[in-house]
Amino acid sequence: MKNKKQLFLQFPEYYLLILTILGGYTPPFSFNPIFIGILGMLILLMIFKNKIVGIVLGSLFLLINLYMLGALISELSEFTVFNTAAKNLVFVGFTLWSLNMLAAVTMIYKYAFMDLKRNLLVTSTEKVF
């Protein structure tokens, strides 16, 4: 059980790492320098587990996903008839949006509240001894 929870809490960093690599890559073989910087920040976050950087990146990812939801709804409103293209947009778009939101909320939870729980646990055990 604990192993599954640890794996679930590590999911956002690896997911964002894969998204950054895919987003910054342009064929035949070049990478966008901005994405290389974001990739470096994610790798440093995974190594050092800085609480502030984790919360900022998670919140930024959450805001970007809210913007993506607005773009998805705007694009959907352009369809006059709900055909297969609109159906594909809804199912694929909302699936990706849900997965991104899960990663963003998990990342914010991990860096904002997990450290708080550990501190409360440590202080409560210190008072007993």
C-alpha positions as CSV (number, residue, x, y, z in Angstrom):
1,M,0.0,0.0,0.0
2,K,2.8,2.4,0.9
3,N,4.6,1.6,-2.3
4,K,1.6,2.4,-4.4
5,K,1.2,5.8,-2.6
6,Q,4.8,6.7,-3.1
7,L,4.5,5.7,-6.8
8,F,1.4,7.9,-7.1
9,L,3.1,10.8,-5.5
10,Q,6.0,10.5,-7.9
11,F,3.7,10.4,-10.9
12,P,3.5,14.2,-11.5
13,E,7.2,14.8,-11.8
14,Y,7.7,12.0,-14.3
15,Y,4.6,13.0,-16.2
16,L,5.8,16.6,-16.5
17,L,9.3,15.4,-17.5
18,I,7.8,13.3,-20.4
19,L,5.6,16.2,-21.4
20,T,8.5,18.7,-21.4
21,I,10.6,16.4,-23.5
22,L,7.8,15.8,-26.0
23,G,6.9,19.5,-26.1
24,G,10.4,20.8,-26.6
25,Y,11.4,18.3,-29.3
26,T,11.2,19.2,-32.9
27,P,12.3,16.8,-35.6
28,P,14.9,15.9,-36.9
29,F,16.8,16.5,-33.7
30,S,16.6,19.9,-32.0
31,F,15.2,21.0,-28.6
32,N,13.7,24.4,-27.6
33,P,16.1,26.1,-25.1
34,I,13.1,27.2,-23.0
35,F,12.0,23.6,-22.6
36,I,15.6,22.6,-21.7
37,G,15.5,25.1,-18.9
38,I,12.1,23.7,-17.7
39,L,13.5,20.2,-18.0
40,G,16.5,21.2,-15.8
41,M,14.2,22.7,-13.2
42,L,12.2,19.5,-13.1
43,I,15.3,17.3,-12.7
44,L,16.6,19.6,-9.9
45,L,13.1,19.4,-8.3
46,M,13.2,15.6,-8.4
47,I,16.7,15.5,-6.9
48,F,16.4,18.2,-4.1
49,K,12.6,18.1,-3.5
50,N,12.4,21.8,-2.8
51,K,9.0,22.6,-1.4
52,I,8.6,26.2,-2.8
53,V,9.7,25.2,-6.3
54,G,7.3,22.2,-6.2
55,I,4.3,24.4,-5.1
56,V,5.1,27.0,-7.7
57,L,5.5,24.5,-10.6
58,G,2.3,22.7,-9.5
59,S,0.3,25.9,-9.3
60,L,1.7,27.2,-12.6
61,F,0.7,23.8,-14.2
62,L,-2.8,24.1,-12.7
63,L,-3.2,27.6,-14.1
64,I,-2.0,26.5,-17.6
65,N,-4.5,23.7,-17.4
66,L,-7.4,26.0,-16.6
67,Y,-6.4,28.1,-19.6
68,M,-6.4,24.8,-21.7
69,L,-9.9,24.1,-20.5
70,G,-11.0,27.5,-21.7
71,A,-9.4,26.8,-25.1
72,L,-11.0,23.4,-25.3
73,I,-14.5,24.8,-24.5
74,S,-13.9,27.6,-27.0
75,E,-12.9,25.2,-29.7
76,L,-15.9,23.0,-28.9
77,S,-18.3,25.9,-29.3
78,E,-17.2,26.4,-32.9
79,F,-18.9,23.1,-33.9
80,T,-22.5,23.7,-35.1
81,V,-23.3,20.0,-35.1
82,F,-22.0,17.5,-32.6
83,N,-20.3,15.1,-35.1
84,T,-17.4,12.6,-34.7
85,A,-14.8,15.4,-34.8
86,A,-16.5,17.1,-31.9
87,K,-16.8,13.8,-30.1
88,N,-13.1,13.1,-30.5
89,L,-12.3,16.6,-29.3
90,V,-14.4,16.2,-26.2
91,F,-13.2,12.7,-25.2
92,V,-9.5,13.2,-26.0
93,G,-9.3,16.8,-24.8
94,F,-11.1,16.2,-21.5
95,T,-9.1,13.0,-20.9
96,L,-5.8,14.9,-21.3
97,W,-7.2,17.8,-19.3
98,S,-8.2,15.4,-16.4
99,L,-4.8,13.7,-16.4
100,N,-3.0,17.1,-16.3
101,M,-5.2,18.3,-13.5
102,L,-4.6,15.1,-11.5
103,A,-0.9,15.7,-11.9
104,A,-1.1,19.3,-10.9
105,V,-3.3,18.7,-7.9
106,T,-1.1,15.8,-6.8
107,M,2.0,17.9,-7.1
108,I,0.5,20.7,-5.0
109,Y,-0.7,18.2,-2.4
110,K,2.7,16.5,-2.3
111,Y,4.7,19.7,-1.7
112,A,2.2,21.7,0.3
113,F,0.6,19.2,2.7
114,M,2.8,16.1,2.9
115,D,5.6,18.1,4.5
116,L,3.1,19.6,6.9
117,K,2.0,16.1,7.9
118,R,5.6,14.9,8.4
119,N,6.3,17.9,10.7
120,L,3.2,17.3,12.7
121,L,4.1,13.6,13.1
122,V,7.6,14.5,14.2
123,T,6.5,17.1,16.7
124,S,3.9,14.8,18.2
125,T,6.4,11.9,18.7
126,E,8.9,14.3,20.3
127,K,6.4,15.3,22.9
128,V,5.8,11.7,23.9
129,F,9.4,11.0,24.6
